[in-house]
Amino acid sequence: MKAYENTKAINSRREAAESAERLLRKVQSIGHLPRSTEAYKIVTNCFARAGMSAPALKLVKELDSIGNVAASEFYDLVIKAISLSDDKDAV
């Protein structure tokens, strides 16, 4: 997942974010729910760098719902995603 997070090309960031989420979902589907928040943080950062605020917020809410309370750094990433998005109504 770290490789997806480090994607530099702007047009590839959306694709990298979607790929990172697919990898997270694949890990979950085989019964390995990440216990630490690091995997969620990486995917959330991928969404943030791609300006994808809705999936970033959805992931943070998912993390909260499974009992891992998202730290303020997660919400910072959602704010970053909103600021980089083209959605002027996202705020």
Sine and cosine of phi, psi and omega as CSV:
sin_phi,cos_phi,sin_psi,cos_psi,sin_omega,cos_omega
0.00,0.00,-0.52,0.85,0.00,-1.00
-0.86,0.51,-0.59,0.81,0.01,-1.00
-0.88,0.47,-0.63,0.78,0.04,-1.00
-0.91,0.41,-0.63,0.78,-0.03,-1.00
-0.90,0.44,-0.51,0.86,-0.07,-1.00
-1.00,-0.01,0.17,0.99,0.01,-1.00
-0.87,0.49,0.77,-0.64,-0.07,-1.00
-1.00,-0.08,-0.66,0.75,-0.10,-1.00
-0.92,0.40,0.81,-0.59,-0.07,-1.00
-0.86,0.51,-0.68,0.73,-0.03,-1.00
-0.94,0.35,-0.28,0.96,0.01,-1.00
-1.00,-0.06,-0.19,0.98,-0.08,-1.00
-0.90,0.43,-0.64,0.77,0.03,-1.00
-0.89,0.46,-0.72,0.69,0.02,-1.00
-0.89,0.46,-0.65,0.76,0.01,-1.00
-0.90,0.44,-0.66,0.75,0.01,-1.00
-0.89,0.46,-0.70,0.71,0.01,-1.00
-0.91,0.42,-0.62,0.79,0.03,-1.00
-0.92,0.39,-0.65,0.76,0.02,-1.00
-0.90,0.44,-0.64,0.77,0.03,-1.00
-0.92,0.40,-0.65,0.76,0.04,-1.00
-0.87,0.50,-0.65,0.76,0.02,-1.00
-0.90,0.44,-0.69,0.72,0.05,-1.00
-0.86,0.50,-0.70,0.72,-0.01,-1.00
-0.91,0.41,-0.59,0.81,0.03,-1.00
-0.91,0.42,-0.69,0.73,0.03,-1.00
-0.88,0.48,-0.67,0.74,0.02,-1.00
-0.90,0.43,-0.65,0.76,-0.08,-1.00
-0.92,0.40,-0.41,0.91,0.04,-1.00
-1.00,-0.07,0.20,0.98,0.12,-0.99
1.00,-0.04,0.23,0.97,0.01,-1.00
-0.94,-0.35,0.99,0.11,0.07,-1.00
-0.98,0.20,0.87,-0.49,-0.03,-1.00
-0.85,0.53,0.79,-0.61,-0.01,-1.00
-0.98,0.19,-0.55,0.83,0.02,-1.00
-1.00,0.03,0.25,-0.97,-0.01,-1.00
-1.00,0.02,-0.05,1.00,-0.10,-1.00
-0.86,0.51,-0.70,0.72,0.00,-1.00
-0.89,0.46,-0.67,0.74,0.03,-1.00
-0.91,0.42,-0.63,0.78,0.00,-1.00
-0.90,0.43,-0.66,0.75,0.01,-1.00
-0.89,0.46,-0.74,0.67,-0.03,-1.00
-0.92,0.39,-0.65,0.76,0.05,-1.00
-0.88,0.48,-0.65,0.76,0.04,-1.00
-0.91,0.42,-0.61,0.79,0.07,-1.00
-0.86,0.51,-0.72,0.69,0.03,-1.00
-0.89,0.46,-0.65,0.76,-0.01,-1.00
-0.88,0.47,-0.73,0.68,-0.02,-1.00
-0.91,0.42,-0.43,0.90,0.02,-1.00
-1.00,0.00,-0.05,1.00,-0.02,-1.00
0.95,0.30,0.45,0.89,-0.05,-1.00
-0.98,-0.18,0.99,0.11,-0.13,-0.99
-0.95,0.32,-0.64,0.77,-0.05,-1.00
-0.89,0.46,-0.76,0.65,0.03,-1.00
-0.92,0.39,-0.51,0.86,0.03,-1.00
-0.90,0.43,-0.72,0.69,0.01,-1.00
-0.91,0.41,-0.63,0.77,0.03,-1.00
-0.86,0.50,-0.67,0.74,0.00,-1.00
-0.92,0.40,-0.64,0.77,0.03,-1.00
-0.90,0.43,-0.66,0.75,0.04,-1.00
-0.91,0.42,-0.61,0.79,0.05,-1.00
-0.89,0.46,-0.69,0.73,0.02,-1.00
-0.87,0.50,-0.69,0.72,0.05,-1.00
-0.89,0.46,-0.64,0.77,-0.07,-1.00
-0.94,0.35,-0.41,0.91,0.02,-1.00
-1.00,-0.04,0.12,0.99,0.11,-0.99
0.99,-0.16,-0.07,1.00,0.09,-1.00
-0.99,-0.12,0.98,-0.17,-0.05,-1.00
-0.92,0.39,0.82,-0.57,-0.02,-1.00
-0.94,0.35,0.73,-0.69,0.03,-1.00
-0.97,0.24,0.19,-0.98,-0.03,-1.00
-0.85,0.52,-0.46,0.89,0.00,-1.00
-0.89,0.45,-0.49,0.87,0.07,-1.00
-0.92,0.38,-0.67,0.74,0.01,-1.00
-0.94,0.35,-0.51,0.86,0.12,-0.99
-0.87,0.49,-0.64,0.77,0.02,-1.00
-0.92,0.39,-0.61,0.80,0.05,-1.00
-0.91,0.41,-0.66,0.75,0.04,-1.00
-0.89,0.46,-0.65,0.76,0.06,-1.00
-0.87,0.49,-0.69,0.72,0.01,-1.00
-0.88,0.48,-0.68,0.73,0.01,-1.00
-0.89,0.46,-0.68,0.73,-0.03,-1.00
-0.92,0.39,-0.47,0.88,0.00,-1.00
-1.00,-0.03,-0.14,0.99,-0.04,-1.00
-0.99,0.17,0.32,-0.95,0.07,-1.00
-1.00,0.01,-0.02,1.00,-0.05,-1.00
-0.99,0.12,0.97,-0.24,-0.04,-1.00
-0.96,0.29,-0.29,0.96,0.01,-1.00
-0.99,-0.11,0.12,0.99,-0.08,-1.00
-0.94,0.34,-0.43,0.90,-0.07,-1.00
-0.98,0.18,0.00,0.00,0.00,0.00
